[in-house]
Amino acid sequence: HKNIVEKFSVTTGVMQNPLTIFKAVENFVIFHGRQNLNCKFILAPQYLVHGDSFCPKGTLDEKGVVEIMINAIKHGQDRLESEIGRRGIFKMFFGIGREVSSEEAMRLTRIMLDCDPEYIPGISLVCHEPSGPPEKFIKSFELADSEGRETCCHVEWVKDRDDSEKLTSEQIRANFQEDLPQLLKNLKTAIFDLKVTQIDHAVGLAESPELIKAVVDKNIRTTSCPGSLLTTRIIDNIEMLKIDQLLDAGVQVSFDADD
């Protein structure tokens, strides 16, 4: 997590030209379509415009990246139909990295609104949470909502920590308790100010009966990535997420494709 924004800004040659972007999306569609799944996935075009040795920087812009992705979805669906007789339903949320300014987020949201809603249903607030509290993006979410688009927000972690601070179960659980007030604040902002249709990760939601009720009443979906959270040591045990309790309360919980 700690250097994720910096890593995205460095040209690695991975997914920085039309062919690799196309093949990544097409293969995602085919892989999940063969399992008879329909998927909504998230990609942030702003991270795929840096260029590489095959595609000089400045060749691609965010709108061009989305057009490549939509064509890749359609091509993957065509291949599925010829292979298994089923096209499947695949849509991509337009990810907005939270390190950008409010003005840049508005620019990216307008690009999303200019994309085909059949394939690009809305925006998703992603990436480095400590550098971008959800309050910064209220106007972007209001704009997306006013145009009838879906809105999603990651709520996962609020503080960068070195590996030495996450060595034991006791440390991880203490970190969670330290972060919980801010996690609940971010969840509340996502629910009531951003008016999201989906919360990804939703870490901490199970600790607030009030927010659980709001999520159920507003029919907000949630996703969970236990494997990711264990790997990054945000949790030390899947039971910390209390998924059974969320389901019993009526919360819609699905596992992300990452898991």
N, C-alpha and C positions, 0 to 999 in steps of 0.2 A: 504493500500500500504506500509506503513512505515516499517513494520516488515515482509513483505511477504517472503523474502528469508529465514529469521530465522525460520518462521513458517514451511516452506517446509522442513527444515533440522531436525525438531523435529518429532519423530515417534508418530503419532496420532492413528495408527491402521486403518486409512482410506486409502484405495488403496495402501497398502503396502504388499499385498500378492497376489498370482496368482488368487485366487477366486474373490476377490473384484475388481481387475483390469479387469478381464474377464467380470464380470457381469456389470460393469459400461459401458464398451464399447458396449457390446451386447445390453444392454437396450437403449443406445443412438441410435443405429442402428434401433432397433425395434420401438421406440417411433417416430422417424422421418420418418421411412419407412411407418408406418401406415398413415402418412399424405401425402404420395406420394411425399416425398422430397428426393432428392439426396444431400449428404452433404460431404464437406471436413472440417474436424475438426482438432484441434491442441491439442496434449498432449506432455509433455516433460518427456521422460523416466527417466531423471536424478533425478527427484523428487520422483520417485516411487520405489526406490531401498533401502530405509532405513530399511525395515523390521519391523516386529511387533511380538507379542507373538506367532503367528502361523507360522511366516516365519522369522527366524533369519537373521540379517543383514549379507550380503555377499552371501546369497542364490541367489538373483536376481542381474543381471547386465542389462545394458540398452538394449543390443541385446535380452536378454531373455524377457524383458518387451514388446518389440516390437512384438516378435513372439506370445506372449500371446494375444496382441491386434489384430494382423492379424487373428488369429484363432477365436477371439471373433467376428470380423467383418463377417467372413465367416459363423459362426454359426448363427449370427443374420440374415444374408441374407437367410440362409436355412429356418429359422423359418418364415421369411416374405413370402418366396415363398410358403410354405405350408399353410400359413394363408390367404394371399391375392393374391397369384399368381404373385407376383412381387418381385424381389430381391433388386432392387435399386442399386445405385452406392455410395459407401462410401469409402473415402480415409482419411488417417491421415497424417498431416504434423508433422514432427519430430521437436518438439520444443527444442530450445537451450536457456537456461536461460542466460541472458546477464551478470550475475555476474561472469561467468567463464572466465578464461584466454583465450587468442587467441589460445594457444596450445591445451587447453582442448576442445575448440570449434571445432578445426580441428579433434580431436579424435572422437568427437560425430558426426561430418559430415561424417567421413569415415564409422562409424557404419551405418548411414542412407544410404549411398551408397551401403552397403552390404545387404540392405533390398529390398524386392520385390516392384518395382516401381508401380505396379498395385495398391498397397494398400498404399505405402509410397512414395508420389510423390516428396517430397522435404523437405526443412528445413524452420523453422520459428523462427525468433529472438523474444523472449518473456521475460516477467517478469519485473524485476526492472530496468526501463529505466535510472534513474539517475546514477546507478552504472555501466552502460555499454553503452557508446555512440556507434553508429553503425559503426564508423570508425574502431573499434577494430576487426570487424568480416569480413573485406573485403576479406581476403584470404579464409575463409571458404565459402563465397558466390561465389567466383571465382571458387573454387573447385566444388561446387554443380552445378554451371552453366556449367562448362566444361564437366560434365557428363550428361548434358541434363535434370537436375532436376529443379523443380520449386523452387522459393525462395520468402519468405514472411518476412515482418518486421513490428512490432508494432511501431507506432508513436502516443503517447498518452499524456505523461506528462514528465516534465524534472526536477521537483523539489518537494521534499517531503515537505508537509505542515501540521501543526497541525490543528485539527478541528477548533480551535479558529481563524485561518486565513481564514476560508471558511464559515463564519456564514451568511453573507449577499450577495445579488446579486451584490452589488457594489464591495465587496471583491473578489468574484469569477471572475468577469469581469476584475478587475484590475490584478488579478493573470494571467489570460489568456493573457492580453496584455504584461505583464512582460515576460511570457514564449514564446511568439510568435516568436521572433527572433531565439531562439534555436530550436523550433519546425520546423520552416521553414528550418533551417540548416540540421536537422535530416531527413526531407523529401527529401531535395536535395541530401543528401548522399545516402539515400535508392534508389532513382531513378537513379542517375548517377554513383554512385560508387558500390553499392551493386547490381544494375541492377535487382531489384526485379520484380517479376511477380504479386505481390499482396502487398498492404499496408493495415494493419489492424488499425482501428480507424481513421487514417489519419487526426488527429486533427490539424487544422490550414491550411489545403490544400486550403480551399475556400478563404483564404485571399491572395492567390498568383496566378494571372492570368498566370504568366510564368510557374509555376509548374503544374497548371491545364492543360495547353497546352501539357506539357511534358508527363503527365500521359495519356492523351487521345492519343497523337501521338504514344506512346510506348505500348498502349493497356494494361495498368496496371490496374488490378482490385483493388477496395477498399471495405472494410467492415466498418460498423458503429455499435456502441453499445450505442445508446442514453440513454437507461435505466441505463447502467453501469456508463456512464459519469455523469448522473444526481445524481446517488446514491453516487458516490465518490466526487461529487461537483467540478468536473473539469469544468463543464458547469452548468449554472443555468436555461437554457432554450434550448429546442431542436433547436430553430431557430438560435442559435449561430453556429450550424454546417453548415448552409446554404445548406442543402442537395438538395433542389429544384434547386439552382443555379448550383450545381455540375452536376446534371442530365441534366439540360438544356445545359450545356457546353459539354456534351457527356461523362462525367465520369461514369464508371460502379460502381454503389454503391449497395451493398446488406446489409441487416441487418443480424448481426451475430445470431447464434442459441441462444446465451445467452439472447437475447432480444425477 
